């Protein structure tokens, strides 16, 4: 293996592979390091993959089988101890082959497929290799040190694409330790025949469903959300909660997953399932002061390593933002090679373009909402339980005092009393205004 | 394949910590623990021990004598313990290349 490359990429996830592909296509020599035995072997996400960027470069990705099902239903639910209220959006008129550019996926399969595309374009993939540090000449980063014999590799530019933990960005001095606002994602992949999945989730063929359970009993009332996503012949079942909230809850994270699976309303969806894999991974939800420096002399930070995530349960995006950042990093690196300047000043083109893109703008916008949510625990605690209870009160068909049936007016007044006593009109209006303000 | 729906109506299979871990492929690099407690004295002083309630595979246990033990060979490399430790008392690095957890689904 030559020890000199135009670009060294640490990581082989979607952002890394997208960057490697674009760089190799532009004729640059690229080496990509994966610490697992194959790309994707250390990766985990919910997850749903959003694909406009993927389709632009790989129009045949759907038929290539790298994704699972296209999402036609997004359902948002709140659970109390034994009840559920939910709202479902079913979109059945998006056109094939990309539908709404929302596909359930499994990372071991997807990441390996995308990395192979980068290899076909000419990038060199080195697996089973950990990169612990960057090499410097003065302030300029000039390569990486892989944890192996003769592991020093020189490169004009290094791309830190090493995911949520990004020890490389930390080692290079671009960020401090991650804060307790980072989210722990915990998941089981459980198997179920595809016919049963389609029957149970009201799907046809390769259609898929994504169900988000926001706060409430799904996560024992702490900040966070649980989920069920349909894959071809498996379901992804899990949750994500900030470490701070899990620390305060003092329950084993794997038991919290069992608690979710055993909820009366969830259990029915999971009948007959057998766990195939258990996984956990950090989701880098970072307040502004904890975001890393994105560019330094000879190095760029992309994807999860750069804190690119939209952890809002309505959207749950990240891998698409990684791919966007990988692409923009590649464009900046190609421009830097044209002028032979690999300083931060030259590479800052990446940061400028990234900040204008959906990836940065969505992250910033929804981070504000997350910060707001951190100071409003009732949105995940009290509200889901109370809303479910009030809905049940309103819908309860009871025998009336007259031996017939309770008039609706009595039910409505009882619900109103409950609302005023347990939540309060002022508190509720203030909380809604706080949500609105965070979104402005 | 003919699928009989009736075969899939039983309760979901719920697994404990050990059975969940048994599903995962983890290659252990025997001579090289990638997680270490820097100083037991710090753990002995630590009241909350948040590592013991946040590790998703329950790899942190407090022994009878108060010492904290890491079951590093069943680590799935999420990074929680490194961040949760209030005293930065866990030396945390990735396992050697090709070792550690290898997800088949992910």
Interface residues (C-beta under 8 A of the other chain):
Chain A: X35 X36 X37 X38 X40 X41 X42 X43 X44 X45 X106 X107 X108 X109 X111 X127 X128 X129 X130 X132 X146 X147 X148 X164 X165 X167 X177 X178 X179 X180 X182 X184 X186 X188 X189 X190 X192 X193 X195 X196 X199 X234 X243 X246 X247 X249 X250 X251 X252 X253 X254 X258 X261 X262 X267 X270 X271 X272 X273 X274 X275 X276 X277 X278 X279 X280 X281 X282
Chain B: X1 X3 X5 X7 X8 X9 X10 X11 X12 X13 X14 X15 X17 X20 X21 X23 X24 X48 X50 X53 X54 X55 X56 X57 X58 X76 X77 X78 X79 X80 X82 X83 X84 X88 X93 X94 X95 X96 X97 X98 X100 X101 X102 X103 X104 X105 X106
